[in-house]
Amino acid sequence: MTEQQLKKGYWHVDKESKLPNQVISLVDDYLPAERLRLLITQTHLSPYQQKKNYEHWCEILPSLSEVKTLYLPSKVNQKIFDAVCQMPNLEGLHIKWSGIKKLDSLVNLKKLKHFYLGSSSQVQSIEVFTELSNLESLETENLKLISDFSAIAKLQQLQGLGINGSMWTAQKIDSLEPIRNLKELKYLSLRNSQIKDKSFDPILGLQQLVRFDSSWNYPESEFDKLKTMANLRYGNIQTSGKEIWS
């Protein structure tokens, strides 16, 4: 990853990012490209037209072998998600928010390296993560029904990880223990999180970690422990919230 990606996350968008300039909604507007930004719900279409349109997309998405990175900035339902997971060469998938309940179809994305799952409060299980052996970055937001993240322990190739809450809802996390052996991890984000045991101990041995972002609702003693991590240089690790606001 680049220094900018380490500092702000793999999916951070700035002036130099290669985000597709055009957001398309209609199948007829599609031109073959490696990067695609697709708005197929929350469109200007009537409910009937929108349903017909996204059903058409669901039919053709599995055939788009040229697409390597897909951005979905509107709400993704289960049918759209399952169709996306049939795309043969997808390496990056960014979902802004969703009504997805089951992630099982992810197992079909054999080439997936980067996955961002924005606010998805209905997801029932993340066990499929254990099968995503090529993932380099994984970021989730507001998995309201999930607090056990032990499935992540098997992703020892991960370089970037985010387990974040939403603006209004904290992400509950039983423990950071599943992260202990992710020795390749370079950035970790726990924004608006509630770790049940309130312990940062499992991350102290992650010698390659250069960025750590967390909410401030943890004991000051836990932030003090981070000062032993020589490579940390980005995020909110220099001080505690108490010192910032005093």
WOQUI-V172390 format. One record per residue. N is the residue number from 1. RES is the residue in one small letter. PHI is phi in whole degrees, 0 to 359 (* if undefined). NEAR is the number of other C-alpha atoms within 10 Angstrom. D_LAST is the distance of its C-alpha to the last C-alpha in Angstrom with 1 decimal. Layout:
BEGIN
n->N res->RES phi->PHI near->NEAR d_last->D_LAST
n->N res->RES phi->PHI near->NEAR d_last->D_LAST
END
This chain:
BEGIN
n->1 res->m phi->* near->13 d_last->35.7
n->2 res->t phi->285 near->8 d_last->34.6
n->3 res->e phi->299 near->10 d_last->31.3
n->4 res->q phi->295 near->11 d_last->30.2
n->5 res->q phi->292 near->14 d_last->31.1
n->6 res->l phi->295 near->20 d_last->29.1
n->7 res->k phi->285 near->18 d_last->26.0
n->8 res->k phi->235 near->16 d_last->26.3
n->9 res->g phi->102 near->21 d_last->28.9
n->10 res->y phi->302 near->23 d_last->32.7
n->11 res->w phi->267 near->17 d_last->33.0
n->12 res->h phi->300 near->12 d_last->30.6
n->13 res->v phi->254 near->12 d_last->32.4
n->14 res->d phi->222 near->9 d_last->32.4
n->15 res->k phi->298 near->6 d_last->35.1
n->16 res->e phi->263 near->6 d_last->36.8
n->17 res->s phi->291 near->9 d_last->36.9
n->18 res->k phi->265 near->9 d_last->40.4
n->19 res->l phi->289 near->18 d_last->39.7
n->20 res->p phi->306 near->16 d_last->43.0
n->21 res->n phi->292 near->9 d_last->43.3
n->22 res->q phi->250 near->9 d_last->45.2
n->23 res->v phi->262 near->17 d_last->44.5
n->24 res->i phi->247 near->16 d_last->47.9
n->25 res->s phi->239 near->21 d_last->49.0
n->26 res->l phi->265 near->17 d_last->52.8
n->27 res->v phi->303 near->15 d_last->54.8
n->28 res->d phi->295 near->7 d_last->57.1
n->29 res->d phi->271 near->9 d_last->54.3
n->30 res->y phi->285 near->12 d_last->53.5
n->31 res->l phi->239 near->9 d_last->54.4
n->32 res->p phi->306 near->11 d_last->54.2
n->33 res->a phi->199 near->13 d_last->51.0
n->34 res->e phi->285 near->16 d_last->48.8
n->35 res->r phi->240 near->18 d_last->45.7
n->36 res->l phi->225 near->23 d_last->45.8
n->37 res->r phi->247 near->18 d_last->43.5
n->38 res->l phi->236 near->20 d_last->45.2
n->39 res->l phi->252 near->18 d_last->44.5
n->40 res->i phi->238 near->25 d_last->47.0
n->41 res->t phi->230 near->20 d_last->45.4
n->42 res->q phi->56 near->14 d_last->43.8
n->43 res->t phi->261 near->13 d_last->46.3
n->44 res->h phi->279 near->10 d_last->48.3
n->45 res->l phi->286 near->14 d_last->51.3
n->46 res->s phi->293 near->10 d_last->52.8
n->47 res->p phi->307 near->12 d_last->52.0
n->48 res->y phi->295 near->8 d_last->55.5
n->49 res->q phi->296 near->12 d_last->55.3
n->50 res->q phi->296 near->18 d_last->51.8
n->51 res->k phi->297 near->14 d_last->53.1
n->52 res->k phi->297 near->12 d_last->56.2
n->53 res->n phi->294 near->17 d_last->54.1
n->54 res->y phi->288 near->19 d_last->51.7
n->55 res->e phi->293 near->15 d_last->54.6
n->56 res->h phi->295 near->13 d_last->56.3
n->57 res->w phi->300 near->19 d_last->53.2
n->58 res->c phi->298 near->18 d_last->53.2
n->59 res->e phi->286 near->12 d_last->56.8
n->60 res->i phi->263 near->15 d_last->56.3
n->61 res->l phi->307 near->19 d_last->52.9
n->62 res->p phi->298 near->16 d_last->54.5
n->63 res->s phi->264 near->15 d_last->56.8
n->64 res->l phi->275 near->17 d_last->54.3
n->65 res->s phi->289 near->15 d_last->54.6
n->66 res->e phi->280 near->15 d_last->53.2
n->67 res->v phi->280 near->19 d_last->49.7
n->68 res->k phi->251 near->19 d_last->47.2
n->69 res->t phi->228 near->22 d_last->43.9
n->70 res->l phi->234 near->22 d_last->43.5
n->71 res->y phi->251 near->19 d_last->40.7
n->72 res->l phi->238 near->20 d_last->41.0
n->73 res->p phi->275 near->19 d_last->38.6
n->74 res->s phi->246 near->16 d_last->40.1
n->75 res->k phi->301 near->19 d_last->40.4
n->76 res->v phi->256 near->21 d_last->42.5
n->77 res->n phi->266 near->14 d_last->44.8
n->78 res->q phi->298 near->15 d_last->46.6
n->79 res->k phi->295 near->12 d_last->49.8
n->80 res->i phi->297 near->19 d_last->48.1
n->81 res->f phi->301 near->20 d_last->46.0
n->82 res->d phi->297 near->21 d_last->49.2
n->83 res->a phi->291 near->18 d_last->51.0
n->84 res->v phi->302 near->25 d_last->48.3
n->85 res->c phi->286 near->22 d_last->48.5
n->86 res->q phi->259 near->22 d_last->52.1
n->87 res->m phi->287 near->23 d_last->51.4
n->88 res->p phi->288 near->20 d_last->52.9
n->89 res->n phi->238 near->20 d_last->50.9
n->90 res->l phi->290 near->24 d_last->47.3
n->91 res->e phi->250 near->20 d_last->44.7
n->92 res->g phi->226 near->21 d_last->41.6
n->93 res->l phi->226 near->23 d_last->40.9
n->94 res->h phi->240 near->18 d_last->37.9
n->95 res->i phi->247 near->20 d_last->37.9
n->96 res->k phi->292 near->18 d_last->35.3
n->97 res->w phi->197 near->21 d_last->35.9
n->98 res->s phi->203 near->21 d_last->38.8
n->99 res->g phi->247 near->15 d_last->40.8
n->100 res->i phi->296 near->21 d_last->42.1
n->101 res->k phi->253 near->15 d_last->42.9
n->102 res->k phi->239 near->16 d_last->44.6
n->103 res->l phi->261 near->18 d_last->43.6
n->104 res->d phi->306 near->15 d_last->46.8
n->105 res->s phi->296 near->15 d_last->48.3
n->106 res->l phi->303 near->19 d_last->45.8
n->107 res->v phi->299 near->17 d_last->48.1
n->108 res->n phi->282 near->16 d_last->50.5
n->109 res->l phi->273 near->21 d_last->48.2
n->110 res->k phi->294 near->19 d_last->49.3
n->111 res->k phi->257 near->18 d_last->47.8
n->112 res->l phi->295 near->24 d_last->44.3
n->113 res->k phi->248 near->19 d_last->41.6
n->114 res->h phi->226 near->21 d_last->38.6
n->115 res->f phi->226 near->23 d_last->37.8
n->116 res->y phi->242 near->21 d_last->35.1
n->117 res->l phi->244 near->20 d_last->35.3
n->118 res->g phi->291 near->21 d_last->33.1
n->119 res->s phi->321 near->24 d_last->32.5
n->120 res->s phi->217 near->23 d_last->35.5
n->121 res->s phi->287 near->19 d_last->35.1
n->122 res->q phi->259 near->16 d_last->38.8
n->123 res->v phi->301 near->18 d_last->39.2
n->124 res->q phi->264 near->15 d_last->40.8
n->125 res->s phi->204 near->18 d_last->40.9
n->126 res->i phi->242 near->17 d_last->39.7
n->127 res->e phi->301 near->14 d_last->42.4
n->128 res->v phi->299 near->15 d_last->43.9
n->129 res->f phi->303 near->21 d_last->41.1
n->130 res->t phi->296 near->14 d_last->43.0
n->131 res->e phi->265 near->18 d_last->45.8
n->132 res->l phi->268 near->20 d_last->43.8
n->133 res->s phi->288 near->17 d_last->44.6
n->134 res->n phi->262 near->17 d_last->44.0
n->135 res->l phi->298 near->22 d_last->40.5
n->136 res->e phi->255 near->21 d_last->38.1
n->137 res->s phi->220 near->26 d_last->35.2
n->138 res->l phi->219 near->22 d_last->34.5
n->139 res->e phi->227 near->21 d_last->31.8
n->140 res->t phi->234 near->23 d_last->31.8
n->141 res->e phi->220 near->26 d_last->29.9
n->142 res->n phi->54 near->26 d_last->30.1
n->143 res->l phi->276 near->25 d_last->32.9
n->144 res->k phi->299 near->18 d_last->32.6
n->145 res->l phi->269 near->15 d_last->35.6
n->146 res->i phi->246 near->17 d_last->34.6
n->147 res->s phi->226 near->16 d_last->32.4
n->148 res->d phi->265 near->16 d_last->34.6
n->149 res->f phi->253 near->20 d_last->34.3
n->150 res->s phi->296 near->17 d_last->36.7
n->151 res->a phi->299 near->16 d_last->39.0
n->152 res->i phi->290 near->22 d_last->36.6
n->153 res->a phi->302 near->17 d_last->37.4
n->154 res->k phi->277 near->17 d_last->40.7
n->155 res->l phi->270 near->24 d_last->39.3
n->156 res->q phi->286 near->18 d_last->39.0
n->157 res->q phi->267 near->16 d_last->39.6
n->158 res->l phi->299 near->24 d_last->36.4
n->159 res->q phi->254 near->22 d_last->34.2
n->160 res->g phi->225 near->25 d_last->31.7
n->161 res->l phi->217 near->25 d_last->30.5
n->162 res->g phi->230 near->21 d_last->28.4
n->163 res->i phi->234 near->22 d_last->28.1
n->164 res->n phi->245 near->28 d_last->26.0
n->165 res->g phi->273 near->23 d_last->25.6
n->166 res->s phi->269 near->19 d_last->26.1
n->167 res->m phi->301 near->11 d_last->23.8
n->168 res->w phi->252 near->8 d_last->24.7
n->169 res->t phi->232 near->17 d_last->25.9
n->170 res->a phi->286 near->20 d_last->24.3
n->171 res->q phi->274 near->24 d_last->26.6
n->172 res->k phi->278 near->22 d_last->27.6
n->173 res->i phi->228 near->19 d_last->28.4
n->174 res->d phi->298 near->17 d_last->30.3
n->175 res->s phi->195 near->20 d_last->29.3
n->176 res->l phi->272 near->20 d_last->28.7
n->177 res->e phi->306 near->16 d_last->31.8
n->178 res->p phi->299 near->18 d_last->34.0
n->179 res->i phi->272 near->24 d_last->32.0
n->180 res->r phi->308 near->17 d_last->32.6
n->181 res->n phi->260 near->16 d_last->35.7
n->182 res->l phi->274 near->24 d_last->34.9
n->183 res->k phi->291 near->17 d_last->35.1
n->184 res->e phi->271 near->17 d_last->35.5
n->185 res->l phi->295 near->25 d_last->32.2
n->186 res->k phi->249 near->23 d_last->30.3
n->187 res->y phi->219 near->27 d_last->27.6
n->188 res->l phi->221 near->26 d_last->26.2
n->189 res->s phi->238 near->21 d_last->24.3
n->190 res->l phi->229 near->22 d_last->23.1
n->191 res->r phi->291 near->20 d_last->21.2
n->192 res->n phi->45 near->23 d_last->20.8
n->193 res->s phi->245 near->23 d_last->22.5
n->194 res->q phi->228 near->23 d_last->23.1
n->195 res->i phi->276 near->19 d_last->24.5
n->196 res->k phi->302 near->12 d_last->26.5
n->197 res->d phi->270 near->11 d_last->26.2
n->198 res->k phi->56 near->15 d_last->22.6
n->199 res->s phi->249 near->17 d_last->23.8
n->200 res->f phi->266 near->19 d_last->23.3
n->201 res->d phi->309 near->14 d_last->26.2
n->202 res->p phi->298 near->15 d_last->28.8
n->203 res->i phi->264 near->23 d_last->27.3
n->204 res->l phi->293 near->14 d_last->26.8
n->205 res->g phi->266 near->15 d_last->30.4
n->206 res->l phi->274 near->20 d_last->30.3
n->207 res->q phi->291 near->15 d_last->30.8
n->208 res->q phi->269 near->17 d_last->31.3
n->209 res->l phi->292 near->25 d_last->28.0
n->210 res->v phi->247 near->20 d_last->26.2
n->211 res->r phi->223 near->22 d_last->23.9
n->212 res->f phi->223 near->23 d_last->21.9
n->213 res->d phi->242 near->18 d_last->20.0
n->214 res->s phi->213 near->20 d_last->18.7
n->215 res->s phi->288 near->17 d_last->16.8
n->216 res->w phi->266 near->16 d_last->13.7
n->217 res->n phi->275 near->13 d_last->15.6
n->218 res->y phi->229 near->18 d_last->16.6
n->219 res->p phi->303 near->12 d_last->15.9
n->220 res->e phi->302 near->14 d_last->13.6
n->221 res->s phi->297 near->11 d_last->16.9
n->222 res->e phi->289 near->14 d_last->18.5
n->223 res->f phi->293 near->20 d_last->16.2
n->224 res->d phi->299 near->13 d_last->16.8
n->225 res->k phi->298 near->15 d_last->20.5
n->226 res->l phi->294 near->18 d_last->20.4
n->227 res->k phi->293 near->14 d_last->20.0
n->228 res->t phi->278 near->11 d_last->23.6
n->229 res->m phi->267 near->17 d_last->24.7
n->230 res->a phi->296 near->11 d_last->25.9
n->231 res->n phi->270 near->14 d_last->26.8
n->232 res->l phi->294 near->21 d_last->23.6
n->233 res->r phi->220 near->14 d_last->22.4
n->234 res->y phi->233 near->16 d_last->21.4
n->235 res->g phi->103 near->16 d_last->19.0
n->236 res->n phi->255 near->16 d_last->15.6
n->237 res->i phi->259 near->19 d_last->16.5
n->238 res->q phi->283 near->15 d_last->14.8
n->239 res->t phi->203 near->13 d_last->11.5
n->240 res->s phi->260 near->19 d_last->10.2
n->241 res->g phi->300 near->16 d_last->8.4
n->242 res->k phi->301 near->9 d_last->6.0
n->243 res->e phi->289 near->9 d_last->5.3
n->244 res->i phi->295 near->8 d_last->5.7
n->245 res->w phi->267 near->6 d_last->3.8
n->246 res->s phi->279 near->5 d_last->0.0
END
